[in-house]
């Protein structure tokens, strides 16, 4: 479906939601047919000839752009960026306590691509965005989701300061190909360093405002609620809105329960820091966190993409319990326990990843 690999883990077919196979994430760039897909409603059909982008709100000259205008008037800029769903590794939180009504995503809701498009900052400057009174930039798309009551189109917002940063794109290209429909074509927003929910696909409206978006997916969904709250009955605005990604890492070379031969063993994975931060170190423990070994870090393709890491060890026959943790350049690190992070919607699990291997 949607020209995806056969080993994608499909959560739903309508709306289409699928995790990347971990083996496809070992490269710096994730192939389009293996890139994870997170949707909240039917994927809209929006031909380039009919696509329009309305830019309005606190701007001097509101304007509606065609695809040709967006793609020719502002130059072409590229950024290699990793996107991660806010629900990545939700299944581990559900092992702590039930999370009803949510897809139990594993570790494959993360991927990296080279995105090409116009800088959102250039478009906002072209319409005279008010930098004095404007504080947020809201996005709207035509896909309608029944998760909201009543159903509504998908939307969200980011701070104006982030929207004016050079890495934020209105993208029409992915890995040197036209942006495919399943990934938001003809044009989507790319907000590096933020949760994937803010990189709105099929974007058709950009509005500068003095308040965050009141769309369901900004005001009610994608928020960290207190553990005691009922996710189905809280009022809009409750909880903490998700924005920048927390420091995180994970294993890629092996899955929990794998059997491996004894002797030299190399384990690999990725680490990812959030907006404005860099991955500084990754450690791996062979004894449930009592002692640690520093992994070797590859160079990232950009400051907005993951860093792959590796560690080679001598594995003796028997059980082997591996744990990893990452640090960013502010010395922030990951919490040890998924239980400490449990929340009613199962978001933002960046606890220490653990896998158990059988050696011999």
TORKOL-4160 file (C-alpha; in steps of 0.2 Angstrom, whole numbers, padded with zeros to 4 digits, m for minus):
360
<pt num="1" X="0000" Y="0000" Z="0000"/>
<pt num="2" X="0006" Y="0018" Z="m0004"/>
<pt num="3" X="0022" Y="0010" Z="m0012"/>
<pt num="4" X="0028" Y="0004" Z="0005"/>
<pt num="5" X="0040" Y="m0010" Z="0008"/>
<pt num="6" X="0032" Y="m0027" Z="0013"/>
<pt num="7" X="0040" Y="m0027" Z="0030"/>
<pt num="8" X="0033" Y="m0011" Z="0036"/>
<pt num="9" X="0023" Y="m0014" Z="0052"/>
<pt num="10" X="0005" Y="m0008" Z="0048"/>
<pt num="11" X="m0005" Y="m0002" Z="0062"/>
<pt num="12" X="m0020" Y="0004" Z="0052"/>
<pt num="13" X="m0024" Y="0005" Z="0033"/>
<pt num="14" X="m0037" Y="0019" Z="0035"/>
<pt num="15" X="m0030" Y="0031" Z="0041"/>
<pt num="16" X="m0014" Y="0023" Z="0035"/>
<pt num="17" X="m0001" Y="0021" Z="0049"/>
<pt num="18" X="0014" Y="0011" Z="0048"/>
<pt num="19" X="0031" Y="0009" Z="0056"/>
<pt num="20" X="0048" Y="0008" Z="0048"/>
<pt num="21" X="0057" Y="m0009" Z="0049"/>
<pt num="22" X="0072" Y="m0006" Z="0060"/>
<pt num="23" X="0084" Y="m0013" Z="0047"/>
<pt num="24" X="0079" Y="0001" Z="0035"/>
<pt num="25" X="0085" Y="0014" Z="0048"/>
<pt num="26" X="0103" Y="0010" Z="0049"/>
<pt num="27" X="0107" Y="0022" Z="0034"/>
<pt num="28" X="0109" Y="0040" Z="0037"/>
<pt num="29" X="0094" Y="0043" Z="0025"/>
<pt num="30" X="0079" Y="0032" Z="0025"/>
<pt num="31" X="0072" Y="0026" Z="0009"/>
<pt num="32" X="0055" Y="0034" Z="0005"/>
<pt num="33" X="0047" Y="0016" Z="0004"/>
<pt num="34" X="0053" Y="0013" Z="0021"/>
<pt num="35" X="0049" Y="0030" Z="0029"/>
<pt num="36" X="0036" Y="0029" Z="0043"/>
<pt num="37" X="0019" Y="0035" Z="0040"/>
<pt num="38" X="0007" Y="0044" Z="0053"/>
<pt num="39" X="m0010" Y="0050" Z="0048"/>
<pt num="40" X="m0026" Y="0055" Z="0057"/>
<pt num="41" X="m0038" Y="0054" Z="0043"/>
<pt num="42" X="m0040" Y="0049" Z="0024"/>
<pt num="43" X="m0025" Y="0055" Z="0014"/>
<pt num="44" X="m0031" Y="0069" Z="0003"/>
<pt num="45" X="m0029" Y="0069" Z="m0016"/>
<pt num="46" X="m0023" Y="0086" Z="m0020"/>
<pt num="47" X="m0016" Y="0089" Z="m0037"/>
<pt num="48" X="m0002" Y="0102" Z="m0039"/>
<pt num="49" X="m0013" Y="0112" Z="m0052"/>
<pt num="50" X="m0026" Y="0114" Z="m0038"/>
<pt num="51" X="m0015" Y="0116" Z="m0023"/>
<pt num="52" X="m0015" Y="0133" Z="m0015"/>
<pt num="53" X="m0007" Y="0140" Z="0000"/>
<pt num="54" X="m0016" Y="0155" Z="0009"/>
<pt num="55" X="m0004" Y="0165" Z="0020"/>
<pt num="56" X="m0013" Y="0178" Z="0031"/>
<pt num="57" X="m0016" Y="0184" Z="0049"/>
<pt num="58" X="m0005" Y="0196" Z="0056"/>
<pt num="59" X="0004" Y="0200" Z="0040"/>
<pt num="60" X="0005" Y="0216" Z="0029"/>
<pt num="61" X="m0001" Y="0209" Z="0013"/>
<pt num="62" X="m0011" Y="0192" Z="0014"/>
<pt num="63" X="m0008" Y="0182" Z="m0001"/>
<pt num="64" X="m0013" Y="0165" Z="m0009"/>
<pt num="65" X="0001" Y="0156" Z="m0018"/>
<pt num="66" X="0001" Y="0143" Z="m0032"/>
<pt num="67" X="0013" Y="0128" Z="m0032"/>
<pt num="68" X="0023" Y="0137" Z="m0046"/>
<pt num="69" X="0025" Y="0153" Z="m0036"/>
<pt num="70" X="0030" Y="0144" Z="m0020"/>
<pt num="71" X="0043" Y="0133" Z="m0029"/>
<pt num="72" X="0051" Y="0147" Z="m0040"/>
<pt num="73" X="0050" Y="0164" Z="m0030"/>
<pt num="74" X="0060" Y="0159" Z="m0015"/>
<pt num="75" X="0074" Y="0148" Z="m0021"/>
<pt num="76" X="0077" Y="0130" Z="m0016"/>
<pt num="77" X="0084" Y="0125" Z="0001"/>
<pt num="78" X="0088" Y="0108" Z="0008"/>
<pt num="79" X="0089" Y="0101" Z="0025"/>
<pt num="80" X="0092" Y="0083" Z="0031"/>
<pt num="81" X="0081" Y="0081" Z="0046"/>
<pt num="82" X="0074" Y="0066" Z="0056"/>
<pt num="83" X="0056" Y="0066" Z="0060"/>
<pt num="84" X="0049" Y="0056" Z="0075"/>
<pt num="85" X="0031" Y="0053" Z="0080"/>
<pt num="86" X="0027" Y="0058" Z="0097"/>
<pt num="87" X="0020" Y="0041" Z="0100"/>
<pt num="88" X="0036" Y="0032" Z="0096"/>
<pt num="89" X="0039" Y="0018" Z="0109"/>
<pt num="90" X="0021" Y="0020" Z="0116"/>
<pt num="91" X="0020" Y="0001" Z="0118"/>
<pt num="92" X="0033" Y="0001" Z="0132"/>
<pt num="93" X="0022" Y="0014" Z="0141"/>
<pt num="94" X="0007" Y="0003" Z="0139"/>
<pt num="95" X="0017" Y="m0011" Z="0147"/>
<pt num="96" X="0018" Y="0000" Z="0163"/>
<pt num="97" X="m0001" Y="0004" Z="0162"/>
<pt num="98" X="m0015" Y="0002" Z="0149"/>
<pt num="99" X="m0017" Y="0016" Z="0136"/>
<pt num="100" X="m0034" Y="0014" Z="0129"/>
<pt num="101" X="m0038" Y="0021" Z="0112"/>
<pt num="102" X="m0021" Y="0023" Z="0106"/>
<pt num="103" X="m0010" Y="0014" Z="0093"/>
<pt num="104" X="0004" Y="0004" Z="0102"/>
<pt num="105" X="0018" Y="0010" Z="0092"/>
<pt num="106" X="0035" Y="0002" Z="0094"/>
<pt num="107" X="0052" Y="0009" Z="0090"/>
<pt num="108" X="0049" Y="0012" Z="0071"/>
<pt num="109" X="0040" Y="0029" Z="0071"/>
<pt num="110" X="0056" Y="0038" Z="0066"/>
<pt num="111" X="0065" Y="0041" Z="0050"/>
<pt num="112" X="0077" Y="0053" Z="0041"/>
<pt num="113" X="0076" Y="0062" Z="0024"/>
<pt num="114" X="0083" Y="0076" Z="0014"/>
<pt num="115" X="0069" Y="0088" Z="0012"/>
<pt num="116" X="0069" Y="0102" Z="m0002"/>
<pt num="117" X="0058" Y="0117" Z="m0003"/>
<pt num="118" X="0056" Y="0136" Z="0001"/>
<pt num="119" X="0061" Y="0143" Z="0018"/>
<pt num="120" X="0045" Y="0147" Z="0028"/>
<pt num="121" X="0054" Y="0163" Z="0034"/>
<pt num="122" X="0056" Y="0169" Z="0016"/>
<pt num="123" X="0037" Y="0167" Z="0013"/>
<pt num="124" X="0033" Y="0176" Z="0029"/>
<pt num="125" X="0044" Y="0190" Z="0025"/>
<pt num="126" X="0037" Y="0192" Z="0008"/>
<pt num="127" X="0019" Y="0195" Z="0016"/>
<pt num="128" X="0026" Y="0206" Z="0029"/>
<pt num="129" X="0023" Y="0195" Z="0045"/>
<pt num="130" X="0021" Y="0206" Z="0060"/>
<pt num="131" X="0036" Y="0201" Z="0071"/>
<pt num="132" X="0030" Y="0213" Z="0085"/>
<pt num="133" X="0013" Y="0206" Z="0089"/>
<pt num="134" X="0014" Y="0189" Z="0080"/>
<pt num="135" X="0019" Y="0175" Z="0092"/>
<pt num="136" X="0014" Y="0159" Z="0083"/>
<pt num="137" X="0012" Y="0153" Z="0066"/>
<pt num="138" X="m0003" Y="0141" Z="0063"/>
<pt num="139" X="m0004" Y="0128" Z="0049"/>
<pt num="140" X="m0020" Y="0120" Z="0042"/>
<pt num="141" X="m0022" Y="0105" Z="0030"/>
<pt num="142" X="m0037" Y="0098" Z="0021"/>
<pt num="143" X="m0036" Y="0080" Z="0029"/>
<pt num="144" X="m0052" Y="0078" Z="0040"/>
<pt num="145" X="m0050" Y="0067" Z="0056"/>
<pt num="146" X="m0064" Y="0059" Z="0065"/>
<pt num="147" X="m0053" Y="0059" Z="0081"/>
<pt num="148" X="m0059" Y="0076" Z="0084"/>
<pt num="149" X="m0078" Y="0078" Z="0090"/>
<pt num="150" X="m0085" Y="0085" Z="0078"/>
<pt num="151" X="m0072" Y="0080" Z="0065"/>
<pt num="152" X="m0061" Y="0093" Z="0059"/>
<pt num="153" X="m0046" Y="0096" Z="0048"/>
<pt num="154" X="m0029" Y="0094" Z="0054"/>
<pt num="155" X="m0019" Y="0108" Z="0061"/>
<pt num="156" X="m0006" Y="0114" Z="0073"/>
<pt num="157" X="0006" Y="0129" Z="0077"/>
<pt num="158" X="0024" Y="0133" Z="0081"/>
<pt num="159" X="0031" Y="0149" Z="0089"/>
<pt num="160" X="0035" Y="0162" Z="0076"/>
<pt num="161" X="0053" Y="0162" Z="0082"/>
<pt num="162" X="0055" Y="0144" Z="0076"/>
<pt num="163" X="0045" Y="0148" Z="0060"/>
<pt num="164" X="0058" Y="0161" Z="0055"/>
<pt num="165" X="0072" Y="0149" Z="0058"/>
<pt num="166" X="0081" Y="0144" Z="0041"/>
<pt num="167" X="0079" Y="0126" Z="0044"/>
<pt num="168" X="0060" Y="0126" Z="0043"/>
<pt num="169" X="0053" Y="0123" Z="0026"/>
<pt num="170" X="0038" Y="0122" Z="0015"/>
<pt num="171" X="0044" Y="0106" Z="0007"/>
<pt num="172" X="0040" Y="0099" Z="m0010"/>
<pt num="173" X="0054" Y="0087" Z="m0012"/>
<pt num="174" X="0060" Y="0071" Z="m0002"/>
<pt num="175" X="0076" Y="0062" Z="m0005"/>
<pt num="176" X="0078" Y="0071" Z="m0022"/>
<pt num="177" X="0060" Y="0065" Z="m0028"/>
<pt num="178" X="0044" Y="0075" Z="m0028"/>
<pt num="179" X="0035" Y="0074" Z="m0012"/>
<pt num="180" X="0024" Y="0059" Z="m0012"/>
<pt num="181" X="0005" Y="0060" Z="m0008"/>
<pt num="182" X="0007" Y="0048" Z="0007"/>
<pt num="183" X="0021" Y="0060" Z="0014"/>
<pt num="184" X="0011" Y="0076" Z="0012"/>
<pt num="185" X="0013" Y="0080" Z="m0006"/>
<pt num="186" X="0012" Y="0092" Z="m0015"/>
<pt num="187" X="0018" Y="0103" Z="m0001"/>
<pt num="188" X="0021" Y="0100" Z="0018"/>
<pt num="189" X="0029" Y="0109" Z="0033"/>
<pt num="190" X="0045" Y="0102" Z="0039"/>
<pt num="191" X="0050" Y="0108" Z="0057"/>
<pt num="192" X="0066" Y="0100" Z="0062"/>
<pt num="193" X="0069" Y="0097" Z="0080"/>
<pt num="194" X="0050" Y="0096" Z="0084"/>
<pt num="195" X="0039" Y="0081" Z="0086"/>
<pt num="196" X="0032" Y="0075" Z="0069"/>
<pt num="197" X="0015" Y="0081" Z="0073"/>
<pt num="198" X="0020" Y="0099" Z="0070"/>
<pt num="199" X="0027" Y="0095" Z="0052"/>
<pt num="200" X="0010" Y="0097" Z="0045"/>
<pt num="201" X="0007" Y="0088" Z="0028"/>
<pt num="202" X="m0003" Y="0094" Z="0014"/>
<pt num="203" X="m0003" Y="0112" Z="0021"/>
<pt num="204" X="m0015" Y="0124" Z="0013"/>
<pt num="205" X="m0015" Y="0138" Z="0026"/>
<pt num="206" X="m0002" Y="0147" Z="0036"/>
<pt num="207" X="m0008" Y="0160" Z="0048"/>
<pt num="208" X="0002" Y="0172" Z="0059"/>
<pt num="209" X="m0007" Y="0175" Z="0076"/>
<pt num="210" X="m0004" Y="0180" Z="0094"/>
<pt num="211" X="m0010" Y="0164" Z="0101"/>
<pt num="212" X="m0007" Y="0145" Z="0098"/>
<pt num="213" X="m0018" Y="0136" Z="0086"/>
<pt num="214" X="m0035" Y="0131" Z="0093"/>
<pt num="215" X="m0036" Y="0116" Z="0081"/>
<pt num="216" X="m0039" Y="0100" Z="0090"/>
<pt num="217" X="m0022" Y="0093" Z="0087"/>
<pt num="218" X="m0014" Y="0107" Z="0095"/>
<pt num="219" X="m0026" Y="0112" Z="0109"/>
<pt num="220" X="m0032" Y="0094" Z="0114"/>
<pt num="221" X="m0021" Y="0081" Z="0106"/>
<pt num="222" X="m0002" Y="0080" Z="0107"/>
<pt num="223" X="m0001" Y="0086" Z="0125"/>
<pt num="224" X="0007" Y="0078" Z="0140"/>
<pt num="225" X="m0007" Y="0075" Z="0153"/>
<pt num="226" X="m0005" Y="0072" Z="0171"/>
<pt num="227" X="m0006" Y="0053" Z="0175"/>
<pt num="228" X="m0022" Y="0055" Z="0185"/>
<pt num="229" X="m0031" Y="0063" Z="0170"/>
<pt num="230" X="m0044" Y="0055" Z="0159"/>
<pt num="231" X="m0038" Y="0058" Z="0142"/>
<pt num="232" X="m0056" Y="0057" Z="0135"/>
<pt num="233" X="m0063" Y="0071" Z="0146"/>
<pt num="234" X="m0050" Y="0084" Z="0149"/>
<pt num="235" X="m0054" Y="0102" Z="0142"/>
<pt num="236" X="m0044" Y="0110" Z="0128"/>
<pt num="237" X="m0028" Y="0117" Z="0134"/>
<pt num="238" X="m0025" Y="0105" Z="0148"/>
<pt num="239" X="m0008" Y="0098" Z="0150"/>
<pt num="240" X="0008" Y="0103" Z="0142"/>
<pt num="241" X="0009" Y="0105" Z="0123"/>
<pt num="242" X="0022" Y="0094" Z="0114"/>
<pt num="243" X="0035" Y="0104" Z="0104"/>
<pt num="244" X="0053" Y="0100" Z="0104"/>
<pt num="245" X="0060" Y="0083" Z="0104"/>
<pt num="246" X="0068" Y="0076" Z="0120"/>
<pt num="247" X="0085" Y="0068" Z="0119"/>
<pt num="248" X="0083" Y="0049" Z="0115"/>
<pt num="249" X="0092" Y="0034" Z="0108"/>
<pt num="250" X="0088" Y="0016" Z="0103"/>
<pt num="251" X="0095" Y="0000" Z="0096"/>
<pt num="252" X="0094" Y="m0004" Z="0078"/>
<pt num="253" X="0105" Y="m0019" Z="0075"/>
<pt num="254" X="0095" Y="m0031" Z="0086"/>
<pt num="255" X="0078" Y="m0034" Z="0093"/>
<pt num="256" X="0073" Y="m0040" Z="0110"/>
<pt num="257" X="0074" Y="m0059" Z="0111"/>
<pt num="258" X="0087" Y="m0061" Z="0097"/>
<pt num="259" X="0099" Y="m0075" Z="0098"/>
<pt num="260" X="0117" Y="m0071" Z="0093"/>
<pt num="261" X="0134" Y="m0081" Z="0092"/>
<pt num="262" X="0146" Y="m0079" Z="0106"/>
<pt num="263" X="0162" Y="m0070" Z="0103"/>
<pt num="264" X="0164" Y="m0052" Z="0095"/>
<pt num="265" X="0147" Y="m0043" Z="0094"/>
<pt num="266" X="0144" Y="m0026" Z="0087"/>
<pt num="267" X="0128" Y="m0017" Z="0092"/>
<pt num="268" X="0122" Y="m0002" Z="0083"/>
<pt num="269" X="0108" Y="0011" Z="0085"/>
<pt num="270" X="0104" Y="0030" Z="0083"/>
<pt num="271" X="0103" Y="0045" Z="0095"/>
<pt num="272" X="0093" Y="0061" Z="0092"/>
<pt num="273" X="0093" Y="0077" Z="0101"/>
<pt num="274" X="0079" Y="0090" Z="0100"/>
<pt num="275" X="0078" Y="0108" Z="0094"/>
<pt num="276" X="0094" Y="0118" Z="0095"/>
<pt num="277" X="0104" Y="0103" Z="0104"/>
<pt num="278" X="0117" Y="0091" Z="0098"/>
<pt num="279" X="0120" Y="0073" Z="0103"/>
<pt num="280" X="0136" Y="0073" Z="0113"/>
<pt num="281" X="0138" Y="0055" Z="0119"/>
<pt num="282" X="0130" Y="0037" Z="0119"/>
<pt num="283" X="0133" Y="0024" Z="0133"/>
<pt num="284" X="0129" Y="0006" Z="0133"/>
<pt num="285" X="0127" Y="m0005" Z="0148"/>
<pt num="286" X="0129" Y="m0024" Z="0148"/>
<pt num="287" X="0123" Y="m0026" Z="0166"/>
<pt num="288" X="0107" Y="m0016" Z="0168"/>
<pt num="289" X="0115" Y="0001" Z="0171"/>
<pt num="290" X="0127" Y="m0003" Z="0184"/>
<pt num="291" X="0142" Y="0001" Z="0173"/>
<pt num="292" X="0143" Y="0009" Z="0156"/>
<pt num="293" X="0154" Y="0008" Z="0140"/>
<pt num="294" X="0155" Y="0023" Z="0128"/>
<pt num="295" X="0149" Y="0020" Z="0110"/>
<pt num="296" X="0157" Y="0027" Z="0095"/>
<pt num="297" X="0147" Y="0040" Z="0086"/>
<pt num="298" X="0146" Y="0043" Z="0068"/>
<pt num="299" X="0145" Y="0061" Z="0061"/>
<pt num="300" X="0128" Y="0067" Z="0057"/>
<pt num="301" X="0122" Y="0073" Z="0040"/>
<pt num="302" X="0116" Y="0089" Z="0048"/>
<pt num="303" X="0112" Y="0095" Z="0066"/>
<pt num="304" X="0094" Y="0091" Z="0063"/>
<pt num="305" X="0097" Y="0073" Z="0059"/>
<pt num="306" X="0101" Y="0057" Z="0070"/>
<pt num="307" X="0118" Y="0051" Z="0074"/>
<pt num="308" X="0121" Y="0033" Z="0072"/>
<pt num="309" X="0132" Y="0024" Z="0085"/>
<pt num="310" X="0141" Y="0007" Z="0088"/>
<pt num="311" X="0149" Y="m0003" Z="0101"/>
<pt num="312" X="0159" Y="m0019" Z="0099"/>
<pt num="313" X="0161" Y="m0031" Z="0114"/>
<pt num="314" X="0165" Y="m0049" Z="0118"/>
<pt num="315" X="0149" Y="m0058" Z="0121"/>
<pt num="316" X="0150" Y="m0074" Z="0132"/>
<pt num="317" X="0137" Y="m0088" Z="0131"/>
<pt num="318" X="0121" Y="m0085" Z="0141"/>
<pt num="319" X="0109" Y="m0070" Z="0143"/>
<pt num="320" X="0114" Y="m0053" Z="0138"/>
<pt num="321" X="0104" Y="m0038" Z="0144"/>
<pt num="322" X="0109" Y="m0022" Z="0135"/>
<pt num="323" X="0104" Y="m0004" Z="0140"/>
<pt num="324" X="0108" Y="0012" Z="0131"/>
<pt num="325" X="0107" Y="0031" Z="0136"/>
<pt num="326" X="0111" Y="0047" Z="0126"/>
<pt num="327" X="0117" Y="0064" Z="0132"/>
<pt num="328" X="0115" Y="0080" Z="0123"/>
<pt num="329" X="0127" Y="0095" Z="0123"/>
<pt num="330" X="0119" Y="0103" Z="0138"/>
<pt num="331" X="0122" Y="0086" Z="0148"/>
<pt num="332" X="0103" Y="0082" Z="0148"/>
<pt num="333" X="0100" Y="0063" Z="0147"/>
<pt num="334" X="0086" Y="0051" Z="0147"/>
<pt num="335" X="0076" Y="0045" Z="0161"/>
<pt num="336" X="0079" Y="0027" Z="0167"/>
<pt num="337" X="0061" Y="0021" Z="0168"/>
<pt num="338" X="0046" Y="0021" Z="0157"/>
<pt num="339" X="0036" Y="0021" Z="0172"/>
<pt num="340" X="0042" Y="0038" Z="0177"/>
<pt num="341" X="0036" Y="0045" Z="0160"/>
<pt num="342" X="0019" Y="0036" Z="0159"/>
<pt num="343" X="0005" Y="0048" Z="0153"/>
<pt num="344" X="m0013" Y="0045" Z="0147"/>
<pt num="345" X="m0009" Y="0047" Z="0129"/>
<pt num="346" X="0007" Y="0038" Z="0129"/>
<pt num="347" X="0018" Y="0052" Z="0122"/>
<pt num="348" X="0037" Y="0056" Z="0122"/>
<pt num="349" X="0044" Y="0040" Z="0129"/>
<pt num="350" X="0063" Y="0043" Z="0129"/>
<pt num="351" X="0067" Y="0031" Z="0143"/>
<pt num="352" X="0082" Y="0020" Z="0142"/>
<pt num="353" X="0080" Y="0007" Z="0128"/>
<pt num="354" X="0083" Y="m0011" Z="0134"/>
<pt num="355" X="0085" Y="m0027" Z="0124"/>
<pt num="356" X="0088" Y="m0045" Z="0130"/>
<pt num="357" X="0099" Y="m0056" Z="0119"/>
<pt num="358" X="0103" Y="m0075" Z="0120"/>
<pt num="359" X="0121" Y="m0078" Z="0116"/>
<pt num="360" X="0128" Y="m0094" Z="0110"/>
